[in-house]
Amino acid sequence: MINDNSNLFLVFGIFSMILGACGFYCIMVTKNFIRTLIGLEILTKSVTLLIIAAGYASNRIALAQSMVITLIVVEVVVIAVGAGIVFGIFKQIGSLNVTKLRNLKG
């Protein structure tokens, strides 16, 4: 039984690291604000998957579920505030390009 849990944790851990790398790459490389928010969403989903896998492997599923629910609530708030900031920037500049934001004055 312990071997099954560790194999499952290994598979989900590797997949979570791949998702995290994709999310981090999306945040660092893009010049579009919406794509940055999508990258942040992918990154937090990888953390969610890793917490669930760790809870399953350590037989603390209830603790993992409560932590994931808390993470999802915080994630929704962060994405809502980020989307509001992005829409405000689009209203001021007329574009979602990061390079045009650097030319802003005042």
C-alpha positions as CSV (number, residue, x, y, z in Angstrom):
1,M,0.0,0.0,0.0
2,I,2.8,2.4,0.8
3,N,4.4,1.7,-2.6
4,D,1.2,2.7,-4.4
5,N,1.0,6.0,-2.6
6,S,4.7,6.9,-3.3
7,N,4.3,6.0,-7.0
8,L,1.2,8.1,-7.2
9,F,2.9,11.0,-5.5
10,L,5.8,10.6,-7.9
11,V,3.6,10.8,-11.0
12,F,1.5,13.7,-9.7
13,G,4.7,15.4,-8.4
14,I,6.4,15.2,-11.8
15,F,3.2,16.5,-13.5
16,S,2.9,19.3,-11.0
17,M,6.5,20.3,-11.7
18,I,5.8,20.4,-15.4
19,L,2.7,22.5,-14.9
20,G,4.6,24.8,-12.6
21,A,7.4,25.2,-15.2
22,C,4.8,26.1,-17.8
23,G,3.1,28.6,-15.6
24,F,6.4,30.2,-14.6
25,Y,7.5,30.4,-18.2
26,C,4.2,32.0,-19.2
27,I,4.6,34.6,-16.5
28,M,8.3,35.4,-17.4
29,V,8.2,35.4,-21.2
30,T,4.9,37.0,-22.2
31,K,4.3,40.7,-22.8
32,N,0.5,40.5,-22.5
33,F,-1.2,41.1,-19.1
34,I,-4.0,38.5,-19.7
35,R,-1.4,35.8,-20.5
36,T,0.4,36.7,-17.3
37,L,-2.8,36.1,-15.4
38,I,-3.3,32.8,-17.1
39,G,0.3,31.8,-16.2
40,L,-0.4,32.7,-12.6
41,E,-3.5,30.5,-12.7
42,I,-1.6,27.6,-14.1
43,L,1.1,28.0,-11.5
44,T,-1.4,28.0,-8.6
45,K,-3.1,24.9,-10.1
46,S,0.2,23.1,-10.0
47,V,0.6,23.9,-6.3
48,T,-3.0,22.7,-5.7
49,L,-2.2,19.4,-7.4
50,L,0.9,19.0,-5.4
51,I,-0.9,19.6,-2.1
52,I,-3.6,17.1,-3.0
53,A,-0.9,14.5,-3.9
54,A,1.0,15.1,-0.7
55,G,-2.1,14.8,1.3
56,Y,-3.0,11.5,-0.4
57,A,0.5,10.1,0.0
58,S,0.7,11.0,3.7
59,N,-2.9,9.9,4.5
60,R,-4.0,13.4,5.5
61,I,-6.6,13.9,2.9
62,A,-8.8,16.2,5.0
63,L,-6.0,18.5,5.8
64,A,-5.0,18.7,2.1
65,Q,-8.5,19.4,1.1
66,S,-8.9,22.2,3.6
67,M,-5.6,23.8,2.4
68,V,-6.7,23.5,-1.2
69,I,-10.0,25.2,-0.5
70,T,-8.2,28.0,1.2
71,L,-5.8,28.3,-1.7
72,I,-8.6,28.4,-4.2
73,V,-10.4,31.2,-2.3
74,V,-7.1,33.2,-2.2
75,E,-6.5,32.5,-5.8
76,V,-9.9,33.8,-6.9
77,V,-9.4,37.0,-5.0
78,V,-5.9,37.5,-6.5
79,I,-7.1,36.9,-10.0
80,A,-10.2,39.2,-9.5
81,V,-8.0,42.0,-8.3
82,G,-5.4,41.4,-11.1
83,A,-8.2,41.4,-13.7
84,G,-9.5,44.7,-12.3
85,I,-6.0,46.2,-12.6
86,V,-5.6,44.9,-16.1
87,F,-8.9,46.3,-17.2
88,G,-8.0,49.7,-15.7
89,I,-4.7,49.6,-17.5
90,F,-6.5,48.8,-20.8
91,K,-8.9,51.6,-20.2
92,Q,-6.1,54.1,-19.7
93,I,-3.7,52.9,-22.4
94,G,-5.9,51.1,-24.9
95,S,-3.5,48.1,-25.1
96,L,-2.5,45.2,-22.9
97,N,1.2,45.3,-24.0
98,V,3.7,45.6,-21.2
99,T,6.1,47.8,-23.2
100,K,3.4,50.5,-23.6
101,L,3.0,50.6,-19.8
102,R,6.6,51.6,-19.4
103,N,6.0,54.8,-21.4
104,L,3.4,56.0,-18.9
105,K,4.0,59.2,-17.0
106,G,2.5,60.8,-13.9
